[in-house]
Amino acid sequence: RTLIQVSEKFTTAPAEFKTPLQEMVYKKLSELEIKYERVDTSEVITMEDCIAINEKLDMNMVKTLFLSNRQQTAFYLFVTRGDKAFQSKAFSDAMNIARVSFAPLEKMEELLGTKIGAATIFSALLDSAKDVQIVLDQDVVDDEWYGCSDGTTTGYMKIATKDILEKFIPSTSHRVQIIRQ
């Protein structure tokens, strides 16, 4: 296992943005007056890689999964706790839909503007994600802190979950479904 490099904490946006989505994220947080702490890291892909980030920011990173139905006509951004295993059947049952699977990488890039490891609720800012259903696990909603990617695999942040639910999501065109999984 490689050692992940984690910077000191920052409360301001990066000096340079790596992707258009990342720039939109920090602009929106500033506009909504949402406070955050963030770190820069070496590339992080797995939940195991997030351990050092969790320690630095004193929170637990969420796991954000991009799912689709078999026909790839319905897409879901499912946010659950980082330490929870994903159960397709439980998700499908809770949503009252046919079984889902992980959406293809090309669709993630096309609709969410991210690559593997960078899926984030902030993709809701993109027009391309307007039809993606955002689904939150009740356990995430109940946590005080929301730890997530800023749309890159090298930038992670800690935000009050309340600000995600009460400020960020209402600022997008998305409705959120909350399920127990």
N, C-alpha and C positions, 0 to 999 in steps of 0.2 A: 504494500500500500504506500503510495507516494504521500509525502507530507505536503499539505496544502499551505500555501503562503497566505497569511491574512494580515492586512494593514492595520494601522491604528484606526480608531473610530472617527468618522467625520459626521458633521451635521449639515453639510452643504453639498451641493451637486458636484459631480466630477468636473474638472477643468475642461476636459474634452469628452465628447460623447462618441461611443463606438457604433451605435445604430440609431436610426431615426426614432424607433420606439423608446430607447433609453432617454433620448432628449425630451420626448413627449412626457415621459414619466415624471422627470424632475420639474418640468414646466407646470404640469398639472398639480403636483404636490405643493409647489410654491403658490400657485393661483388659489388653491383651496386652503392654504395656510396649515398644511399637515406637517407636523414635525416628524423627523425620522433620525435614526442613527444608521450609518452605512459603513461598509468595509469594502475595500478592493481586495481581490484574491487572485491566486493563480487559477487556472481553469478548473471549475467544479462541475461534475456531471452527476454523481450519485449522492444518495442521502448520507452514505458513510462519509463522503467528502465534506459534508456540512457540519460535522462534529466540531471542528475547530472554529467555524463561524458561530455556531450556537454558543460556544464558550465565550468567545470575544464579545458577542452582543447580548449575552445572558438571556437567551430565549430559545425556542425550538422552531426550526425551519419547517414550513409547510411543505407538503408534497403536492405538486400541481401536475395533474395528468390530463393529456389531451386524448379524448376518446371519440369514437364514431360508431354509427350503426354499420352493418355489413355493406349496405348500398352506398355508404359515404354521402348520405343526403342529410344526416343530422349529426351535429358535432357538439361535444360537451367538454367544458373545462372544469374538471373536478378537483377541488382543493380539500385535502385531508391532512391529518397529522403525519408528520414525517416518519413516525415509528409504527404506523399502521399499514398492514398489508392490504393491497387492493383486492377486493373480491367482486369480480364482474357480475356474478349472479345477484349478490346483495345490492349492488348499485342498480342493476336493471330492475330488480323487484321494487326497490325504494322509489324509483322514477316511474314505475309502471310502463316500461318499454322493453322491446326485444333486447337480447344480449348485445353488449357493446364490446369493442376491442380497441386497442391502441390505434389511433389514427396514423396514417403514413407520415413520414418525415416531411415530404413535399407539401402536404396539406398544413402541417404545423408552420412551416416557413411562409406559405402563401397566406394563411388566415391569421396566424398569431404574430407573424413577424419575428419569430424566434427559432433557435435551433434546440436540439435535445439538451436538457439540463437547464434551459432558460425559460421554460413555460412559466407564465405569470398572469395573475389576474389583471395586470396593467395592460395586457393586450386588448382589453375592453375599450381602450382609447382608439383603436384602429377601426376604420370603416370596414376593412376586410373581415373583422371578427364580429360584425353586427348580428349575424345569425347564430353565433356560437352561444349555447346555453351555459351559463355559469352556475355551477352546483357546489355548495359548500357543505362540508361535513359539520354537523352540530358541534363536534368536539373543537373544531377550529373556531367557530363562532364563540364558543365559551372561553377560549383562551384570551388572556389579557393582551398578549403581543402577537402580531402577525409578522412572521419572518419569511421573506421571499426574495426572488431574483428581481433585479431592476430591468429585466429584459435581456440581460447578457449572462454569460456563464462566469463572469469575473466581477460582478457587482451584486452585493446582497444587502438587504436592509431590514430594519426592525421598526415597525409602525404599530401604533395602538390599533387593535382589531376594531375598536369602536369607530376610529377614523375611516377605516376601510369600508365598514358597513354604513355609517351615517353620512360620510362626506364623499368618499371616492365613488362608490357604486352609484349613488344617486346622481352624480355628475356625468354618468355615461347613460347610454340608451338601454342598458341591460337591466333585466330583472334577475334576481338571484333566487334559486331554489335551495332550500336548506333541508338536508336529509340526515338521518342517523344511519351510519353504516358500520 
